[in-house]
Amino acid sequence: MNKNLFFLYLSFLPILWHLWLYGFWSTAIVQEFGGGALVAAAAVASFNAVAGVIGFPLGGKISDLLADRPNGRRNVLALLTFLLAVSIFVFAWYIQTENSSPIITSIILFISGLFFFALQPVSHALNAELAPEGKQGGAFGMLNLIAEIGAVLSPVVSGYLRDSTGSWGAPLILDGVLISISCLFVLAISSKAVQSAQPKNISSSEANM
């Protein structure tokens, strides 16, 4: 019933949508827009996943450094989500141009992957901060439960849009729109709620009661 946790849960649904869109279809997307043979297209698409080696620890580190500032983790999460949305729109635009280059496509996918993987530990940490004391496990379970809706729908809906329109442009644009909405949900989380969720210090007189 915590509205701020609910905003966070909804913000993570597009994240898993994005994960499973790329997990299922990235090789086909790259191959269709000049990626060459299947093996070559898979190699180009893999740059998005490789970025996780850097993105995961980097996002967590930045989040920890700014955690004590007002809106610290929330602002980091909102910025990374916004940058991910921008990178998706850039990718959607670029792969539909006639001069698509595998090298440039790899760079775009790698940068997009950095933002995508970096935001995940920030979201998990913010989830723990917002959760009531002693209920962090349940909060994470609910985060995953709601977000998995995106994971289930993404491959099917994206594939249907590809078949209906004859292009991967529409699924990618939808992906970018959903990530943009995710950013709005993150911004809807109030800093006061984050602060109030933290355990309060107990004075020595209260501790002796």
N, CA and C atoms as a LAMMPS dump frame, in Angstrom:
ITEM: TIMESTEP
0
ITEM: NUMBER OF ATOMS
627
ITEM: BOX BOUNDS ff ff ff
-5.0000000000000000e+02 5.0000000000000000e+02
-5.0000000000000000e+02 5.0000000000000000e+02
-5.0000000000000000e+02 5.0000000000000000e+02
ITEM: ATOMS id mol type element x y z
1 1 1 N 0.81 -1.204 0
2 1 2 C 0 0 0
3 1 3 C 0.85 1.264 0
4 2 1 N 2.161 1.133 -0.002
5 2 2 C 3.064 2.287 -0.052
6 2 3 C 3.126 2.797 -1.49
7 3 1 N 2.601 4 -1.726
8 3 2 C 2.499 4.493 -3.101
9 3 3 C 3.874 4.708 -3.736
10 4 1 N 4.869 5.051 -2.913
11 4 2 C 6.198 5.268 -3.469
12 4 3 C 6.853 3.962 -3.903
13 5 1 N 6.63 2.912 -3.117
14 5 2 C 7.089 1.597 -3.537
15 5 3 C 6.365 1.166 -4.81
16 6 1 N 5.069 1.473 -4.882
17 6 2 C 4.295 1.098 -6.054
18 6 3 C 4.804 1.819 -7.298
19 7 1 N 5.168 3.1 -7.162
20 7 2 C 5.757 3.833 -8.279
21 7 3 C 7.058 3.159 -8.725
22 8 1 N 7.853 2.717 -7.749
23 8 2 C 9.105 2.048 -8.077
24 8 3 C 8.835 0.727 -8.784
25 9 1 N 7.843 -0.032 -8.313
26 9 2 C 7.494 -1.297 -8.955
27 9 3 C 7.084 -1.066 -10.41
28 10 1 N 6.24 -0.059 -10.625
29 10 2 C 5.795 0.235 -11.987
30 10 3 C 6.948 0.704 -12.863
31 11 1 N 7.897 1.415 -12.268
32 11 2 C 9.046 1.892 -13.046
33 11 3 C 9.931 0.745 -13.495
34 12 1 N 9.902 -0.364 -12.767
35 12 2 C 10.775 -1.495 -13.107
36 12 3 C 10.138 -2.426 -14.134
37 13 1 N 8.827 -2.302 -14.346
38 13 2 C 8.158 -3.127 -15.346
39 13 3 C 8.731 -2.87 -16.751
40 14 1 N 8.882 -1.608 -17.181
41 14 2 C 9.501 -1.369 -18.493
42 14 3 C 10.961 -1.827 -18.571
43 15 1 N 11.635 -1.878 -17.416
44 15 2 C 13.03 -2.318 -17.424
45 15 3 C 13.113 -3.784 -17.841
46 16 1 N 12.244 -4.617 -17.288
47 16 2 C 12.248 -6.028 -17.697
48 16 3 C 11.65 -6.201 -19.087
49 17 1 N 10.757 -5.298 -19.481
50 17 2 C 10.283 -5.299 -20.87
51 17 3 C 11.475 -5.12 -21.804
52 18 1 N 12.307 -4.143 -21.5
53 18 2 C 13.497 -3.863 -22.306
54 18 3 C 14.455 -5.054 -22.3
55 19 1 N 14.65 -5.64 -21.127
56 19 2 C 15.563 -6.78 -21.007
57 19 3 C 15.147 -7.927 -21.917
58 20 1 N 13.863 -8.252 -21.904
59 20 2 C 13.408 -9.402 -22.677
60 20 3 C 13.192 -9.073 -24.149
61 21 1 N 12.985 -7.804 -24.478
62 21 2 C 12.968 -7.424 -25.886
63 21 3 C 14.333 -7.672 -26.505
64 22 1 N 15.385 -7.219 -25.842
65 22 2 C 16.738 -7.409 -26.356
66 22 3 C 17.174 -8.858 -26.223
67 23 1 N 16.765 -9.506 -25.119
68 23 2 C 17.155 -10.89 -24.917
69 23 3 C 16.613 -11.813 -25.998
70 24 1 N 15.395 -11.545 -26.446
71 24 2 C 14.773 -12.392 -27.466
72 24 3 C 15.117 -11.952 -28.886
73 25 1 N 15.123 -10.643 -29.138
74 25 2 C 15.081 -10.182 -30.51
75 25 3 C 16.276 -9.343 -30.974
76 26 1 N 17.241 -9.048 -30.117
77 26 2 C 18.308 -8.131 -30.523
78 26 3 C 19.092 -8.643 -31.731
79 27 1 N 19.378 -9.929 -31.768
80 27 2 C 20.114 -10.48 -32.91
81 27 3 C 19.312 -10.327 -34.199
82 28 1 N 18.01 -10.619 -34.139
83 28 2 C 17.155 -10.472 -35.32
84 28 3 C 17.059 -9.018 -35.757
85 29 1 N 17.014 -8.095 -34.77
86 29 2 C 16.93 -6.668 -35.093
87 29 3 C 18.181 -6.209 -35.827
88 30 1 N 19.33 -6.557 -35.289
89 30 2 C 20.596 -6.146 -35.899
90 30 3 C 20.756 -6.775 -37.279
91 31 1 N 20.4 -8.051 -37.389
92 31 2 C 20.542 -8.739 -38.678
93 31 3 C 19.648 -8.114 -39.743
94 32 1 N 18.462 -7.731 -39.364
95 32 2 C 17.526 -7.153 -40.332
96 32 3 C 18.009 -5.812 -40.873
97 33 1 N 18.711 -5.055 -40.047
98 33 2 C 19.167 -3.736 -40.468
99 33 3 C 20.657 -3.721 -40.758
100 34 1 N 21.104 -4.668 -41.558
101 34 2 C 22.479 -4.623 -42.048
102 34 3 C 23.486 -5.334 -41.195
103 35 1 N 23.032 -6.247 -40.326
104 35 2 C 23.966 -6.943 -39.455
105 35 3 C 24.68 -8.104 -40.109
106 36 1 N 24.292 -8.433 -41.357
107 36 2 C 24.97 -9.508 -42.067
108 36 3 C 24.486 -10.868 -41.618
109 37 1 N 25.404 -11.823 -41.582
110 37 2 C 25.067 -13.187 -41.212
111 37 3 C 24.645 -13.26 -39.748
112 38 1 N 24.025 -14.378 -39.401
113 38 2 C 23.508 -14.554 -38.045
114 38 3 C 24.612 -14.418 -37
115 39 1 N 25.754 -15.048 -37.252
116 39 2 C 26.852 -14.998 -36.287
117 39 3 C 27.355 -13.571 -36.112
118 40 1 N 27.483 -12.837 -37.205
119 40 2 C 27.952 -11.452 -37.132
120 40 3 C 26.949 -10.58 -36.379
121 41 1 N 25.665 -10.795 -36.651
122 41 2 C 24.632 -10.021 -35.97
123 41 3 C 24.633 -10.315 -34.469
124 42 1 N 24.818 -11.571 -34.11
125 42 2 C 24.873 -11.95 -32.7
126 42 3 C 26.071 -11.3 -32.01
127 43 1 N 27.195 -11.228 -32.726
128 43 2 C 28.384 -10.593 -32.158
129 43 3 C 28.145 -9.116 -31.89
130 44 1 N 27.479 -8.444 -32.816
131 44 2 C 27.174 -7.019 -32.635
132 44 3 C 26.198 -6.833 -31.475
133 45 1 N 25.154 -7.648 -31.435
134 45 2 C 24.145 -7.534 -30.377
135 45 3 C 24.729 -7.82 -29
136 46 1 N 25.779 -8.651 -28.942
137 46 2 C 26.356 -9.026 -27.659
138 46 3 C 27.009 -7.856 -26.936
139 47 1 N 27.316 -6.774 -27.657
140 47 2 C 27.935 -5.618 -27.02
141 47 3 C 27.019 -5.027 -25.952
142 48 1 N 25.714 -5.176 -26.135
143 48 2 C 24.773 -4.676 -25.136
144 48 3 C 24.915 -5.447 -23.829
145 49 1 N 25.059 -6.765 -23.9
146 49 2 C 25.179 -7.584 -22.702
147 49 3 C 26.542 -7.425 -22.03
148 50 1 N 27.584 -7.27 -22.845
149 50 2 C 28.943 -7.122 -22.302
150 50 3 C 29.037 -5.885 -21.417
151 51 1 N 28.246 -4.872 -21.72
152 51 2 C 28.277 -3.636 -20.942
153 51 3 C 27.91 -3.86 -19.484
154 52 1 N 27.233 -4.965 -19.191
155 52 2 C 26.86 -5.254 -17.816
156 52 3 C 28.054 -5.454 -16.9
157 53 1 N 29.175 -5.894 -17.45
158 53 2 C 30.378 -6.102 -16.648
159 53 3 C 30.817 -4.795 -16
160 54 1 N 30.606 -3.692 -16.711
161 54 2 C 30.949 -2.37 -16.186
162 54 3 C 29.743 -1.72 -15.527
163 55 1 N 28.587 -1.85 -16.143
164 55 2 C 27.402 -1.138 -15.699
165 55 3 C 26.933 -1.493 -14.304
166 56 1 N 26.879 -2.773 -13.983
167 56 2 C 26.379 -3.181 -12.668
168 56 3 C 27.184 -2.562 -11.522
169 57 1 N 28.505 -2.782 -11.446
170 57 2 C 29.243 -2.202 -10.323
171 57 3 C 29.315 -0.682 -10.374
172 58 1 N 29.364 -0.108 -11.576
173 58 2 C 29.458 1.346 -11.691
174 58 3 C 28.193 2.024 -11.17
175 59 1 N 27.027 1.509 -11.57
176 59 2 C 25.776 2.092 -11.097
177 59 3 C 25.637 1.994 -9.586
178 60 1 N 25.996 0.849 -9.036
179 60 2 C 25.918 0.681 -7.593
180 60 3 C 26.851 1.613 -6.853
181 61 1 N 28.059 1.808 -7.387
182 61 2 C 29.038 2.684 -6.745
183 61 3 C 28.57 4.133 -6.747
184 62 1 N 28.086 4.601 -7.9
185 62 2 C 27.593 5.98 -7.99
186 62 3 C 26.414 6.182 -7.046
187 63 1 N 25.544 5.192 -7.006
188 63 2 C 24.38 5.269 -6.123
189 63 3 C 24.797 5.4 -4.666
190 64 1 N 25.782 4.638 -4.242
191 64 2 C 26.244 4.699 -2.856
192 64 3 C 26.906 6.039 -2.54
193 65 1 N 27.638 6.589 -3.487
194 65 2 C 28.322 7.861 -3.268
195 65 3 C 27.341 9.009 -3.056
196 66 1 N 26.193 8.93 -3.712
197 66 2 C 25.206 10.018 -3.652
198 66 3 C 24.019 9.697 -2.758
199 67 1 N 24.073 8.576 -2.073
200 67 2 C 22.917 8.116 -1.291
201 67 3 C 22.532 9.09 -0.181
202 68 1 N 23.508 9.803 0.408
203 68 2 C 23.223 10.691 1.536
204 68 3 C 22.713 12.064 1.102
205 69 1 N 22.736 12.355 -0.178
206 69 2 C 22.24 13.643 -0.662
207 69 3 C 20.721 13.602 -0.82
208 70 1 N 20.068 14.757 -0.758
209 70 2 C 18.613 14.779 -0.962
210 70 3 C 18.249 14.173 -2.317
211 71 1 N 17.356 13.245 -2.306
212 71 2 C 16.937 12.557 -3.536
213 71 3 C 18.084 11.825 -4.224
214 72 1 N 19.107 11.484 -3.474
215 72 2 C 20.324 10.923 -4.063
216 72 3 C 20.098 9.75 -4.993
217 73 1 N 19.654 8.63 -4.443
218 73 2 C 19.471 7.436 -5.276
219 73 3 C 18.378 7.661 -6.319
220 74 1 N 17.31 8.346 -5.924
221 74 2 C 16.217 8.571 -6.859
222 74 3 C 16.682 9.361 -8.075
223 75 1 N 17.485 10.389 -7.853
224 75 2 C 17.964 11.208 -8.959
225 75 3 C 18.911 10.434 -9.869
226 76 1 N 19.756 9.592 -9.262
227 76 2 C 20.651 8.759 -10.069
228 76 3 C 19.829 7.806 -10.936
229 77 1 N 18.819 7.193 -10.337
230 77 2 C 17.967 6.256 -11.073
231 77 3 C 17.207 6.97 -12.19
232 78 1 N 16.686 8.151 -11.901
233 78 2 C 15.946 8.9 -12.919
234 78 3 C 16.853 9.293 -14.077
235 79 1 N 18.067 9.73 -13.772
236 79 2 C 18.999 10.134 -14.827
237 79 3 C 19.388 8.953 -15.702
238 80 1 N 19.722 7.834 -15.091
239 80 2 C 20.112 6.655 -15.865
240 80 3 C 18.953 6.141 -16.719
241 81 1 N 17.749 6.194 -16.177
242 81 2 C 16.577 5.752 -16.937
243 81 3 C 16.325 6.673 -18.127
244 82 1 N 16.483 7.975 -17.903
245 82 2 C 16.32 8.945 -18.989
246 82 3 C 17.358 8.716 -20.086
247 83 1 N 18.6 8.508 -19.695
248 83 2 C 19.661 8.277 -20.675
249 83 3 C 19.438 6.975 -21.441
250 84 1 N 18.902 5.974 -20.761
251 84 2 C 18.565 4.721 -21.443
252 84 3 C 17.491 4.966 -22.501
253 85 1 N 16.468 5.738 -22.15
254 85 2 C 15.405 6.044 -23.112
255 85 3 C 15.974 6.76 -24.332
256 86 1 N 16.859 7.718 -24.107
257 86 2 C 17.472 8.453 -25.217
258 86 3 C 18.268 7.506 -26.108
259 87 1 N 19.036 6.613 -25.501
260 87 2 C 19.855 5.683 -26.277
261 87 3 C 18.996 4.726 -27.097
262 88 1 N 17.831 4.358 -26.573
263 88 2 C 16.915 3.477 -27.318
264 88 3 C 16.373 4.196 -28.544
265 89 1 N 15.976 5.456 -28.367
266 89 2 C 15.471 6.227 -29.507
267 89 3 C 16.559 6.442 -30.555
268 90 1 N 17.791 6.663 -30.091
269 90 2 C 18.91 6.81 -31.024
270 90 3 C 19.124 5.518 -31.799
271 91 1 N 19.068 4.396 -31.101
272 91 2 C 19.233 3.096 -31.757
273 91 3 C 18.117 2.851 -32.767
274 92 1 N 16.87 3.164 -32.36
275 92 2 C 15.733 2.968 -33.254
276 92 3 C 15.878 3.804 -34.517
277 93 1 N 16.369 5.021 -34.357
278 93 2 C 16.559 5.888 -35.525
279 93 3 C 17.707 5.396 -36.398
280 94 1 N 18.813 5.033 -35.757
281 94 2 C 20.024 4.727 -36.519
282 94 3 C 19.903 3.46 -37.357
283 95 1 N 19.321 2.425 -36.785
284 95 2 C 19.285 1.157 -37.517
285 95 3 C 18.349 1.208 -38.713
286 96 1 N 17.519 2.255 -38.773
287 96 2 C 16.61 2.377 -39.915
288 96 3 C 17.171 3.278 -41.017
289 97 1 N 18.368 3.802 -40.818
290 97 2 C 19.007 4.595 -41.86
291 97 3 C 19.718 3.673 -42.844
292 98 1 N 19.948 4.167 -43.997
293 98 2 C 20.575 3.355 -45.049
294 98 3 C 22.055 3.125 -44.788
295 99 1 N 22.683 3.94 -43.963
296 99 2 C 24.125 3.842 -43.727
297 99 3 C 24.455 3.177 -42.392
298 100 1 N 23.636 2.227 -41.971
299 100 2 C 23.881 1.539 -40.697
300 100 3 C 25.23 0.825 -40.719
301 101 1 N 26.037 1.105 -39.734
302 101 2 C 27.363 0.495 -39.617
303 101 3 C 27.39 -0.451 -38.425
304 102 1 N 27.902 -1.678 -38.6
305 102 2 C 28 -2.599 -37.457
306 102 3 C 28.832 -2.027 -36.312
307 103 1 N 29.869 -1.247 -36.639
308 103 2 C 30.725 -0.68 -35.595
309 103 3 C 29.958 0.355 -34.777
310 104 1 N 29.272 1.263 -35.47
311 104 2 C 28.504 2.287 -34.769
312 104 3 C 27.342 1.654 -34.01
313 105 1 N 26.714 0.649 -34.608
314 105 2 C 25.632 -0.057 -33.921
315 105 3 C 26.141 -0.699 -32.637
316 106 1 N 27.322 -1.285 -32.685
317 106 2 C 27.915 -1.904 -31.496
318 106 3 C 28.164 -0.864 -30.408
319 107 1 N 28.642 0.308 -30.804
320 107 2 C 28.913 1.376 -29.843
321 107 3 C 27.624 1.844 -29.181
322 108 1 N 26.587 2.032 -30.001
323 108 2 C 25.3 2.465 -29.452
324 108 3 C 24.753 1.433 -28.476
325 109 1 N 24.835 0.169 -28.854
326 109 2 C 24.337 -0.897 -27.982
327 109 3 C 25.13 -0.977 -26.69
328 110 1 N 26.441 -0.767 -26.772
329 110 2 C 27.272 -0.828 -25.574
330 110 3 C 26.924 0.308 -24.617
331 111 1 N 26.793 1.52 -25.144
332 111 2 C 26.45 2.669 -24.304
333 111 3 C 25.065 2.489 -23.687
334 112 1 N 24.121 2.014 -24.509
335 112 2 C 22.777 1.753 -24.004
336 112 3 C 22.807 0.701 -22.899
337 113 1 N 23.626 -0.32 -23.09
338 113 2 C 23.754 -1.362 -22.088
339 113 3 C 24.328 -0.848 -20.78
340 114 1 N 25.264 0.107 -20.856
341 114 2 C 25.834 0.692 -19.64
342 114 3 C 24.737 1.321 -18.788
343 115 1 N 23.884 2.123 -19.422
344 115 2 C 22.803 2.774 -18.685
345 115 3 C 21.822 1.747 -18.139
346 116 1 N 21.516 0.744 -18.958
347 116 2 C 20.528 -0.256 -18.559
348 116 3 C 20.99 -1.055 -17.351
349 117 1 N 22.203 -1.545 -17.396
350 117 2 C 22.688 -2.364 -16.288
351 117 3 C 23.036 -1.525 -15.064
352 118 1 N 23.469 -0.278 -15.268
353 118 2 C 23.828 0.577 -14.139
354 118 3 C 22.617 0.955 -13.297
355 119 1 N 21.458 1.099 -13.92
356 119 2 C 20.287 1.531 -13.165
357 119 3 C 19.708 0.437 -12.276
358 120 1 N 19.992 -0.813 -12.581
359 120 2 C 19.348 -1.902 -11.839
360 120 3 C 19.764 -1.977 -10.37
361 121 1 N 21.068 -1.92 -10.039
362 121 2 C 21.412 -1.928 -8.613
363 121 3 C 20.905 -0.693 -7.881
364 122 1 N 20.775 0.427 -8.589
365 122 2 C 20.232 1.642 -7.969
366 122 3 C 18.766 1.419 -7.595
367 123 1 N 18.011 0.825 -8.501
368 123 2 C 16.61 0.542 -8.236
369 123 3 C 16.441 -0.419 -7.077
370 124 1 N 17.281 -1.434 -7.02
371 124 2 C 17.2 -2.405 -5.927
372 124 3 C 17.536 -1.753 -4.587
373 125 1 N 18.546 -0.882 -4.579
374 125 2 C 18.923 -0.201 -3.339
375 125 3 C 17.822 0.751 -2.883
376 126 1 N 17.221 1.462 -3.826
377 126 2 C 16.132 2.366 -3.49
378 126 3 C 14.93 1.58 -2.96
379 127 1 N 14.691 0.416 -3.519
380 127 2 C 13.613 -0.439 -3.044
381 127 3 C 13.825 -0.813 -1.584
382 128 1 N 15.056 -1.129 -1.228
383 128 2 C 15.37 -1.481 0.159
384 128 3 C 15.19 -0.281 1.083
385 129 1 N 15.522 0.917 0.6
386 129 2 C 15.375 2.113 1.424
387 129 3 C 13.914 2.472 1.658
388 130 1 N 13.092 2.26 0.656
389 130 2 C 11.677 2.607 0.766
390 130 3 C 10.886 1.592 1.582
391 131 1 N 11.365 0.359 1.636
392 131 2 C 10.616 -0.71 2.306
393 131 3 C 10.601 -0.494 3.821
394 132 1 N 9.504 -0.833 4.475
395 132 2 C 9.45 -0.761 5.94
396 132 3 C 10.51 -1.668 6.56
397 133 1 N 10.959 -1.3 7.721
398 133 2 C 11.987 -2.076 8.406
399 133 3 C 11.544 -3.523 8.595
400 134 1 N 12.391 -4.453 8.193
401 134 2 C 12.101 -5.864 8.354
402 134 3 C 11.275 -6.477 7.24
403 135 1 N 10.942 -5.679 6.212
404 135 2 C 10.118 -6.205 5.125
405 135 3 C 10.774 -5.996 3.761
406 136 1 N 12.11 -5.852 3.769
407 136 2 C 12.823 -5.624 2.515
408 136 3 C 12.695 -6.8 1.559
409 137 1 N 12.693 -8.018 2.103
410 137 2 C 12.57 -9.195 1.254
411 137 3 C 11.233 -9.238 0.536
412 138 1 N 10.163 -8.944 1.265
413 138 2 C 8.837 -8.917 0.658
414 138 3 C 8.72 -7.82 -0.382
415 139 1 N 9.363 -6.689 -0.11
416 139 2 C 9.318 -5.576 -1.054
417 139 3 C 10.028 -5.938 -2.356
418 140 1 N 11.159 -6.622 -2.234
419 140 2 C 11.873 -7.035 -3.441
420 140 3 C 11.072 -8.074 -4.213
421 141 1 N 10.413 -8.965 -3.488
422 141 2 C 9.571 -9.959 -4.156
423 141 3 C 8.442 -9.312 -4.935
424 142 1 N 7.831 -8.28 -4.362
425 142 2 C 6.755 -7.581 -5.061
426 142 3 C 7.291 -6.814 -6.259
427 143 1 N 8.48 -6.225 -6.112
428 143 2 C 9.123 -5.536 -7.236
429 143 3 C 9.304 -6.481 -8.417
430 144 1 N 9.804 -7.662 -8.124
431 144 2 C 10.052 -8.648 -9.176
432 144 3 C 8.748 -9.177 -9.764
433 145 1 N 7.738 -9.382 -8.91
434 145 2 C 6.454 -9.904 -9.378
435 145 3 C 5.812 -8.962 -10.396
436 146 1 N 5.746 -7.678 -10.061
437 146 2 C 5.119 -6.71 -10.961
438 146 3 C 5.968 -6.514 -12.207
439 147 1 N 7.283 -6.449 -12.042
440 147 2 C 8.159 -6.22 -13.188
441 147 3 C 8.111 -7.372 -14.182
442 148 1 N 7.87 -8.585 -13.684
443 148 2 C 7.834 -9.747 -14.577
444 148 3 C 6.668 -9.684 -15.57
445 149 1 N 5.687 -8.828 -15.311
446 149 2 C 4.616 -8.632 -16.294
447 149 3 C 5.225 -8.148 -17.604
448 150 1 N 6.189 -7.233 -17.494
449 150 2 C 6.879 -6.742 -18.684
450 150 3 C 7.686 -7.831 -19.359
451 151 1 N 8.304 -8.694 -18.563
452 151 2 C 9.104 -9.774 -19.124
453 151 3 C 8.259 -10.751 -19.924
454 152 1 N 7.038 -11.017 -19.442
455 152 2 C 6.154 -11.964 -20.126
456 152 3 C 5.584 -11.362 -21.416
457 153 1 N 5.191 -10.097 -21.362
458 153 2 C 4.527 -9.476 -22.501
459 153 3 C 5.483 -9.031 -23.601
460 154 1 N 6.676 -8.634 -23.228
461 154 2 C 7.587 -7.997 -24.182
462 154 3 C 7.892 -8.817 -25.433
463 155 1 N 8.358 -10.064 -25.314
464 155 2 C 8.689 -10.811 -26.533
465 155 3 C 7.49 -11.024 -27.446
466 156 1 N 6.324 -11.253 -26.841
467 156 2 C 5.125 -11.535 -27.633
468 156 3 C 4.627 -10.273 -28.334
469 157 1 N 4.466 -9.194 -27.571
470 157 2 C 3.954 -7.947 -28.144
471 157 3 C 4.925 -7.384 -29.172
472 158 1 N 6.207 -7.428 -28.865
473 158 2 C 7.209 -6.9 -29.796
474 158 3 C 7.233 -7.709 -31.09
475 159 1 N 7.146 -9.027 -30.955
476 159 2 C 7.118 -9.875 -32.142
477 159 3 C 5.877 -9.63 -32.977
478 160 1 N 4.754 -9.422 -32.303
479 160 2 C 3.499 -9.146 -33.018
480 160 3 C 3.597 -7.823 -33.776
481 161 1 N 4.16 -6.8 -33.139
482 161 2 C 4.319 -5.502 -33.799
483 161 3 C 5.239 -5.616 -35.006
484 162 1 N 6.286 -6.428 -34.872
485 162 2 C 7.204 -6.633 -36
486 162 3 C 6.464 -7.275 -37.169
487 163 1 N 5.671 -8.272 -36.899
488 163 2 C 4.928 -8.947 -37.962
489 163 3 C 3.861 -8.046 -38.573
490 164 1 N 3.256 -7.212 -37.732
491 164 2 C 2.167 -6.356 -38.202
492 164 3 C 2.665 -5.193 -39.047
493 165 1 N 3.825 -4.632 -38.669
494 165 2 C 4.343 -3.445 -39.355
495 165 3 C 5.421 -3.773 -40.376
496 166 1 N 5.999 -4.981 -40.267
497 166 2 C 7.075 -5.349 -41.176
498 166 3 C 8.41 -4.733 -40.832
499 167 1 N 8.529 -4.18 -39.633
500 167 2 C 9.773 -3.518 -39.223
501 167 3 C 9.92 -3.6 -37.711
502 168 1 N 11.185 -3.546 -37.245
503 168 2 C 11.453 -3.518 -35.82
504 168 3 C 11.389 -2.101 -35.262
505 169 1 N 11.127 -1.128 -36.122
506 169 2 C 11.062 0.255 -35.666
507 169 3 C 9.985 0.47 -34.613
508 170 1 N 8.781 -0.052 -34.865
509 170 2 C 7.67 0.135 -33.927
510 170 3 C 7.951 -0.487 -32.55
511 171 1 N 8.45 -1.732 -32.471
512 171 2 C 8.77 -2.286 -31.149
513 171 3 C 9.828 -1.479 -30.401
514 172 1 N 10.821 -0.963 -31.122
515 172 2 C 11.86 -0.179 -30.463
516 172 3 C 11.33 1.161 -29.976
517 173 1 N 10.478 1.799 -30.777
518 173 2 C 9.877 3.061 -30.35
519 173 3 C 9.007 2.841 -29.111
520 174 1 N 8.23 1.755 -29.121
521 174 2 C 7.418 1.427 -27.948
522 174 3 C 8.298 1.207 -26.725
523 175 1 N 9.412 0.538 -26.916
524 175 2 C 10.354 0.303 -25.829
525 175 3 C 10.853 1.632 -25.257
526 176 1 N 11.215 2.558 -26.134
527 176 2 C 11.682 3.86 -25.679
528 176 3 C 10.612 4.638 -24.939
529 177 1 N 9.377 4.552 -25.412
530 177 2 C 8.264 5.239 -24.751
531 177 3 C 8.039 4.667 -23.352
532 178 1 N 8.079 3.346 -23.229
533 178 2 C 7.875 2.708 -21.928
534 178 3 C 8.985 3.069 -20.948
535 179 1 N 10.221 3.124 -21.423
536 179 2 C 11.319 3.515 -20.544
537 179 3 C 11.169 4.971 -20.128
538 180 1 N 10.667 5.819 -21.014
539 180 2 C 10.417 7.221 -20.663
540 180 3 C 9.357 7.323 -19.568
541 181 1 N 8.316 6.497 -19.674
542 181 2 C 7.282 6.461 -18.633
543 181 3 C 7.879 5.967 -17.319
544 182 1 N 8.796 5.01 -17.407
545 182 2 C 9.486 4.522 -16.221
546 182 3 C 10.192 5.659 -15.496
547 183 1 N 10.82 6.539 -16.255
548 183 2 C 11.51 7.689 -15.669
549 183 3 C 10.539 8.584 -14.913
550 184 1 N 9.35 8.771 -15.451
551 184 2 C 8.332 9.594 -14.791
552 184 3 C 7.889 8.969 -13.475
553 185 1 N 7.754 7.655 -13.457
554 185 2 C 7.39 6.979 -12.218
555 185 3 C 8.479 7.161 -11.156
556 186 1 N 9.728 7.103 -11.573
557 186 2 C 10.83 7.309 -10.629
558 186 3 C 10.772 8.72 -10.042
559 187 1 N 10.531 9.695 -10.896
560 187 2 C 10.468 11.083 -10.436
561 187 3 C 9.284 11.321 -9.507
562 188 1 N 8.271 10.464 -9.57
563 188 2 C 7.095 10.609 -8.706
564 188 3 C 7.374 10.183 -7.273
565 189 1 N 8.495 9.508 -7.036
566 189 2 C 8.865 9.095 -5.678
567 189 3 C 9.346 10.322 -4.918
568 190 1 N 8.787 10.579 -3.756
569 190 2 C 9.139 11.778 -3.001
570 190 3 C 10.337 11.519 -2.099
571 191 1 N 11.17 12.546 -1.969
572 191 2 C 12.354 12.42 -1.121
573 191 3 C 11.965 12.262 0.341
574 192 1 N 10.858 12.889 0.752
575 192 2 C 10.421 12.759 2.141
576 192 3 C 10.075 11.319 2.473
577 193 1 N 9.508 10.635 1.501
578 193 2 C 9.142 9.235 1.727
579 193 3 C 10.384 8.385 1.917
580 194 1 N 11.431 8.695 1.146
581 194 2 C 12.681 7.948 1.283
582 194 3 C 13.278 8.168 2.654
583 195 1 N 13.26 9.422 3.104
584 195 2 C 13.831 9.736 4.402
585 195 3 C 13.027 9.111 5.536
586 196 1 N 11.69 9.157 5.418
587 196 2 C 10.846 8.617 6.48
588 196 3 C 10.924 7.107 6.573
589 197 1 N 11.35 6.459 5.489
590 197 2 C 11.458 5.002 5.488
591 197 3 C 12.689 4.525 6.244
592 198 1 N 13.651 5.437 6.483
593 198 2 C 14.86 5.051 7.183
594 198 3 C 14.573 4.881 8.67
595 199 1 N 15.243 3.921 9.34
596 199 2 C 15.029 3.744 10.773
597 199 3 C 15.489 4.967 11.547
598 200 1 N 14.679 5.41 12.491
599 200 2 C 15.011 6.584 13.275
600 200 3 C 15.996 6.226 14.37
601 201 1 N 16.863 7.179 14.719
602 201 2 C 17.813 6.972 15.808
603 201 3 C 17.064 7 17.143
604 202 1 N 17.382 6.114 18.003
605 202 2 C 16.743 6.05 19.314
606 202 3 C 17.661 6.67 20.346
607 203 1 N 17.141 7.607 21.108
608 203 2 C 17.965 8.277 22.107
609 203 3 C 18.288 7.321 23.232
610 204 1 N 19.303 7.684 23.988
611 204 2 C 19.729 6.806 25.075
612 204 3 C 18.644 6.675 26.135
613 205 1 N 17.841 7.775 26.369
614 205 2 C 16.783 7.687 27.355
615 205 3 C 15.671 6.741 26.908
616 206 1 N 15.388 6.78 25.576
617 206 2 C 14.36 5.876 25.053
618 206 3 C 14.836 4.444 25.107
619 207 1 N 16.137 4.238 24.868
620 207 2 C 16.681 2.872 24.842
621 207 3 C 16.623 2.244 26.234
622 208 1 N 16.674 3.088 27.307
623 208 2 C 16.688 2.552 28.651
624 208 3 C 15.3 2.32 29.192
625 209 1 N 14.27 2.711 28.438
626 209 2 C 12.9 2.534 28.925
627 209 3 C 12.472 1.07 28.815
